[in-house]
Amino acid sequence: MSEIWVVIDHEAGEPRKVSLQMLTAARGLGGDLVAVLLGSASDAGKSRLAVYGASRVLIGEVPEGTQPSIDALASLIAERSPSAVLIASSDAGKDLAGGVAAKVGAGVLADVVGLEGTAGALIATKSVFGGATLVKCRVKDSPQLICVKANAFVAEEALVQLSEEPVSVTVEEPVAHIVESAKTEAGGRPNVEEASMIVSGGRGVGGAENFAMIEALADVLGAGVGASRAAVDAGWYPHQHQVGQTGKTVSPELYLAVGISGAIQHRAGMQTSKNIVAINKDPDAPLLQLADFGVVGDLFEVVPALTDEIRKRKGS
């Protein structure tokens, strides 16, 4: 039977949310589902893979860096010939997919938001033109390399018994070496792609110093902090928090947009959120039309009042 591989995007062996979403998506496509973990695997991480339906995991130890991962995955594909390989459509994931495609002579589809068909003949749905149009695409030959956008699918549990298979991989001597790396501190807040609640600020926030107000509201909710492209381009908040077509795609239970008009570029990254709340002084702001709940008012009055009220109700 054909195999569908899911390359596990992980941190220190703990799978990220997008990996669990890809496992869920792959379960309904027929074929044998195989997780591929490049790097060190933790016991807790392997247990999570089993909870989300991975009955087999190939574990290959590789040095840090993109090129060793490209070499390792390409060598495994050449040896075992899976029919399809799902990879997270992150910057690193698309680098990985492009490098592997060049080595094995495969086609790549990026930013995929839907999958149908069966292993070996998958049809992928892509969101283009800022989410205004959906197109269906197919990679003609095997293996099909498919980069799946975070939060395009909902992760659902399906506990199975996991079998582990350590694999040896071929890694060439890299021409570039990582000499130093530093992890950006998140300040104790969840990553926007992982968060179940997000508070995002836009151009209406008015400046970098006013994002303290957005952070305060996020903190009382236990939410992540997002930002529109306008706020990021103005230097008010770091790029890794940007939500939108050229930023992160999110689908939390609650998305609270503060001072964001709702250009199509931004909506493409958050319109699948379960509950959308918009705060804007402009009653004609496009995001108010999309929102489940809207507040027309001065955010500098509404947000502090909302923060205080939530704090009182939580007794903190």
C-alpha positions as CSV (number, residue, x, y, z in Angstrom):
1,M,0.0,0.0,0.0
2,S,1.2,3.6,-0.7
3,E,2.7,5.5,2.1
4,I,1.9,9.1,3.1
5,W,4.6,10.7,5.1
6,V,4.2,13.6,7.5
7,V,7.5,15.3,8.3
8,I,7.2,16.4,11.9
9,D,7.9,20.0,12.6
10,H,9.1,19.9,16.2
11,E,11.0,21.7,18.9
12,A,13.4,19.5,20.9
13,G,11.3,16.4,19.9
14,E,8.0,17.9,20.9
15,P,5.7,18.2,17.8
16,R,4.2,21.6,17.0
17,K,0.5,22.1,16.4
18,V,0.8,22.0,12.6
19,S,2.3,18.5,12.8
20,L,-0.7,17.2,14.6
21,Q,-3.0,19.0,12.1
22,M,-1.1,17.3,9.2
23,L,-1.4,13.9,10.8
24,T,-5.2,14.4,11.1
25,A,-5.4,15.5,7.5
26,A,-3.4,12.5,6.3
27,R,-5.5,10.0,8.1
28,G,-8.4,10.4,5.7
29,L,-6.4,10.0,2.5
30,G,-5.8,6.3,2.4
31,G,-2.4,4.7,2.4
32,D,-0.2,3.9,5.4
33,L,0.5,7.0,7.6
34,V,4.1,7.4,8.5
35,A,5.6,10.2,10.7
36,V,9.1,11.2,9.9
37,L,11.1,12.9,12.7
38,L,14.5,14.3,11.8
39,G,16.5,15.1,14.9
40,S,16.2,14.0,18.5
41,A,12.9,12.5,19.6
42,S,11.5,12.9,23.1
43,D,9.3,10.2,24.8
44,A,6.6,12.8,25.3
45,G,6.8,13.9,21.7
46,K,6.5,10.3,20.4
47,S,3.4,9.7,22.7
48,R,1.8,12.8,21.1
49,L,2.3,11.3,17.6
50,A,0.5,8.2,18.7
51,V,-2.4,10.2,20.2
52,Y,-2.9,11.8,16.8
53,G,-2.9,8.7,14.7
54,A,0.8,8.0,13.7
55,S,1.2,4.2,13.9
56,R,4.8,4.4,12.6
57,V,7.6,6.9,13.1
58,L,10.9,7.0,11.2
59,I,13.5,8.7,13.4
60,G,16.7,9.9,11.8
61,E,19.4,11.8,13.8
62,V,20.6,14.8,11.7
63,P,22.9,17.8,12.5
64,E,21.3,21.1,13.0
65,G,20.5,23.1,9.9
66,T,18.4,23.0,6.8
67,Q,20.9,21.4,4.4
68,P,21.4,18.3,6.5
69,S,17.6,17.9,6.8
70,I,17.3,18.2,3.0
71,D,19.9,15.5,2.5
72,A,18.4,13.2,5.1
73,L,14.8,13.4,3.8
74,A,15.9,13.2,0.2
75,S,17.9,10.0,0.9
76,L,14.9,8.4,2.7
77,I,12.5,9.3,-0.1
78,A,14.9,7.8,-2.7
79,E,15.2,4.6,-0.6
80,R,11.5,4.1,0.3
81,S,9.5,5.9,-2.4
82,P,6.5,7.3,-0.5
83,S,3.6,8.5,-2.7
84,A,3.2,11.8,-0.8
85,V,5.1,13.8,1.7
86,L,3.4,16.5,3.9
87,I,5.6,19.3,5.2
88,A,4.7,22.4,7.2
89,S,4.3,25.4,5.0
90,S,6.5,27.5,7.2
91,D,9.6,29.4,6.0
92,A,11.8,26.5,7.1
93,G,9.4,23.9,5.7
94,K,9.3,25.5,2.3
95,D,13.1,25.7,2.2
96,L,13.1,22.0,3.1
97,A,10.6,21.0,0.4
98,G,12.3,23.0,-2.3
99,G,15.7,21.5,-1.5
100,V,14.3,18.0,-1.4
101,A,12.4,18.5,-4.7
102,A,15.6,19.6,-6.4
103,K,17.4,16.4,-5.2
104,V,14.7,13.8,-6.0
105,G,13.1,15.5,-9.1
106,A,9.7,16.0,-7.5
107,G,7.0,18.7,-7.7
108,V,6.0,21.0,-4.8
109,L,2.8,22.6,-3.8
110,A,3.0,25.3,-1.1
111,D,0.5,27.0,1.2
112,V,-2.1,24.2,0.8
113,V,-5.3,24.6,2.8
114,G,-7.2,21.5,1.7
115,L,-6.6,17.9,0.6
116,E,-8.7,15.3,-1.1
117,G,-8.3,12.2,-3.1
118,T,-6.1,9.2,-2.2
119,A,-2.4,8.5,-1.7
120,G,-0.6,8.9,-5.1
121,A,-3.4,11.1,-6.6
122,L,-4.0,13.9,-4.1
123,I,-5.7,17.1,-5.1
124,A,-4.6,20.1,-3.1
125,T,-6.6,23.3,-2.5
126,K,-4.6,26.5,-2.3
127,S,-5.7,29.9,-1.2
128,V,-4.4,32.6,-3.6
129,F,-4.8,36.4,-4.2
130,G,-5.1,37.1,-0.5
131,G,-7.7,34.4,0.1
132,A,-10.0,35.8,-2.6
133,T,-9.7,32.7,-4.8
134,L,-9.3,28.9,-4.1
135,V,-7.6,26.8,-6.7
136,K,-7.2,23.0,-6.9
137,C,-3.8,21.6,-8.0
138,R,-2.1,18.3,-8.3
139,V,1.5,17.1,-8.5
140,K,1.5,14.7,-11.4
141,D,4.3,12.3,-10.4
142,S,5.3,10.7,-7.1
143,P,6.4,11.7,-4.6
144,Q,4.0,14.6,-4.2
145,L,5.6,17.2,-1.9
146,I,2.8,19.2,-0.3
147,C,3.4,22.1,2.1
148,V,0.4,22.5,4.4
149,K,-0.4,25.9,6.0
150,A,-0.7,25.9,9.8
151,N,-4.3,25.9,11.1
152,A,-5.7,24.8,7.7
153,F,-6.9,21.6,9.5
154,V,-8.2,20.9,13.0
155,A,-6.1,18.5,14.9
156,E,-8.2,15.6,16.2
157,E,-7.1,12.7,18.4
158,A,-7.1,9.1,17.2
159,L,-4.9,7.0,19.6
160,V,-3.0,4.2,18.0
161,Q,-0.1,2.0,19.0
162,L,3.2,3.6,17.8
163,S,6.1,1.6,16.4
164,E,9.5,3.3,16.2
165,E,12.0,2.7,13.4
166,P,15.4,4.3,13.7
167,V,16.8,5.0,10.2
168,S,20.2,5.8,8.9
169,V,20.3,8.8,6.6
170,T,22.9,10.1,4.2
171,V,24.1,13.7,5.0
172,E,26.7,15.4,3.0
173,E,29.2,17.8,4.5
174,P,27.4,21.1,4.5
175,V,29.0,24.1,2.8
176,A,27.4,26.4,5.4
177,H,27.7,25.9,9.2
178,I,25.6,27.4,12.0
179,V,28.0,29.1,14.3
180,E,25.5,30.6,16.7
181,S,21.8,30.6,17.3
182,A,19.6,32.6,19.7
183,K,16.0,31.9,20.7
184,T,13.7,34.8,20.8
185,E,11.9,35.1,24.1
186,A,8.1,35.0,23.9
187,G,7.6,36.6,27.3
188,G,5.6,33.6,28.6
189,R,2.9,34.2,26.0
190,P,1.9,31.4,23.5
191,N,3.1,31.5,20.0
192,V,0.4,33.0,17.7
193,E,0.3,29.8,15.6
194,E,-0.3,27.7,18.7
195,A,-2.5,30.0,20.7
196,S,-6.2,29.3,21.3
197,M,-6.8,33.0,21.9
198,I,-5.1,36.0,20.1
199,V,-5.2,39.7,20.7
200,S,-3.9,41.6,17.6
201,G,-3.1,45.3,17.2
202,G,-3.1,47.3,14.0
203,R,-2.5,50.7,12.6
204,G,-5.1,52.2,15.0
205,V,-3.0,51.4,18.0
206,G,-0.9,54.4,17.0
207,G,2.6,53.4,18.0
208,A,5.0,50.8,19.5
209,E,4.5,52.1,23.0
210,N,0.7,51.5,22.9
211,F,1.3,47.8,22.2
212,A,1.7,47.5,26.0
213,M,-2.1,47.9,26.1
214,I,-2.5,45.0,23.7
215,E,-0.1,42.9,25.7
216,A,-2.0,43.7,29.0
217,L,-5.3,42.5,27.5
218,A,-3.6,39.4,26.1
219,D,-2.1,38.6,29.4
220,V,-5.3,38.7,31.4
221,L,-6.8,36.3,28.8
222,G,-3.8,34.0,28.6
223,A,-3.7,34.9,24.9
224,G,-0.9,35.3,22.3
225,V,-0.2,38.7,20.7
226,G,-0.6,39.3,17.0
227,A,0.0,42.4,14.8
228,S,-1.2,43.5,11.4
229,R,1.3,44.1,8.5
230,A,0.9,47.9,8.9
231,A,1.9,47.7,12.6
232,V,4.9,45.4,11.8
233,D,6.0,47.5,8.8
234,A,6.0,50.6,11.0
235,G,8.3,48.8,13.4
236,W,5.8,48.7,16.3
237,Y,5.9,45.0,16.8
238,P,8.2,42.1,15.7
239,H,7.6,40.4,12.4
240,Q,7.2,36.9,14.0
241,H,3.9,38.1,15.4
242,Q,2.4,39.3,12.0
243,V,-0.9,37.7,11.1
244,G,-1.9,37.8,7.4
245,Q,-1.1,36.5,4.0
246,T,2.6,37.4,4.3
247,G,2.7,36.5,8.0
248,K,1.2,33.7,10.1
249,T,-2.1,31.9,9.4
250,V,-4.1,31.4,12.6
251,S,-7.4,29.8,13.5
252,P,-7.9,30.3,17.3
253,E,-11.0,29.9,19.3
254,L,-11.0,33.7,19.8
255,Y,-9.4,36.4,17.6
256,L,-9.7,39.9,19.1
257,A,-8.6,42.5,16.5
258,V,-7.9,46.0,17.9
259,G,-7.5,48.9,15.6
260,I,-7.3,46.7,12.5
261,S,-9.4,47.8,9.5
262,G,-9.4,44.4,7.9
263,A,-7.6,44.6,4.5
264,I,-7.9,41.4,2.5
265,Q,-4.2,40.6,3.3
266,H,-5.0,40.4,7.0
267,R,-8.3,38.6,6.6
268,A,-6.5,35.8,4.6
269,G,-4.5,35.0,7.8
270,M,-7.3,34.9,10.4
271,Q,-10.7,34.5,8.8
272,T,-11.2,30.9,9.9
273,S,-11.0,31.9,13.5
274,K,-13.9,30.4,15.5
275,N,-15.0,33.7,17.1
276,I,-13.9,37.1,15.8
277,V,-14.2,40.3,17.9
278,A,-13.3,43.6,16.3
279,I,-12.7,46.9,18.1
280,N,-12.6,49.9,15.7
281,K,-13.7,53.5,15.8
282,D,-14.7,53.3,12.1
283,P,-18.2,51.7,11.7
284,D,-17.4,51.0,8.1
285,A,-14.1,49.0,8.8
286,P,-14.2,45.8,6.7
287,L,-13.3,43.6,9.6
288,L,-16.5,44.7,11.5
289,Q,-18.5,43.0,8.6
290,L,-16.6,39.8,9.1
291,A,-16.6,39.8,12.9
292,D,-19.0,37.8,15.1
293,F,-19.0,40.7,17.6
294,G,-18.0,44.3,16.9
295,V,-17.4,47.3,19.2
296,V,-17.4,50.7,17.5
297,G,-15.5,53.0,19.8
298,D,-12.2,54.5,20.8
299,L,-9.8,51.6,21.5
300,F,-7.9,53.7,24.0
301,E,-11.1,53.7,26.2
302,V,-12.5,50.3,25.3
303,V,-9.3,48.1,25.7
304,P,-8.3,49.3,29.2
305,A,-12.0,49.0,30.3
306,L,-12.2,45.5,28.9
307,T,-8.9,44.5,30.5
308,D,-10.0,45.8,33.9
309,E,-13.4,44.0,33.7
310,I,-11.8,40.7,32.7
311,R,-9.3,41.1,35.6
312,K,-12.1,41.8,38.1
313,R,-14.1,38.7,36.9
314,K,-11.1,36.5,37.2
315,G,-10.4,37.9,40.7
316,S,-6.9,38.9,39.9
